Amino acid sequence: MTIEQDVDFASAMAAFEAKHFAQAAQMLAPFAEAGNPEAQHRLAIIFQNGLGMARNEALAYKWMRAAAEQGYALAQHGLGFMYLEGECVEKNPEEAVRWFEKAAEQGLTGSLTTLAMMYEQGNGVPQDLEKAREYYRRAGFEDYEPGAVG
């Protein structure tokens, strides 16, 4: 990126952080189109939640998937949740696991924890308390025992 593009991107991110979502979407769009995964992820969030504009599930999915496919961990986690909950895309827990695993490989605690719960409950995967235990430990919950009551 050029210095001018860096400034424009920083301005777009500042607009997002300041909750000026319509302005942020307009400013982020060229970066998303150019393949910037962070811009794609932020646009996906805007469209998914209807922030500053009408909700658009198709665009939310398009941008979340684009960023996820580039290896952007937060988008991989977000796409996993889209599949887990059936939001913006048909519910598919098995596909959710695939995306959560990609984010977990990058150390994303939320994905590690979600995978642990999925293995504990047998949601999208065969129930496997040992695997759940392993994911909980990797997420920092060393003392949590899957399947224990109370």
Buried (B, 14 or more C-beta within 10 A) or exposed (E): EEEEEEEBBEEBBEBBEEEBBEBBBBBBBBBBEEEBBBBBBBBBBBBBEEBBBEEBBEBBBBBBBBBBBBEBBBBBBBBBBBBBEEBBBEEBBEBBBBBBBBBBEEEBBBBBBBBBBBBBEEBBBEBBBEBBBBBBBBBEBEEBEBEEEE
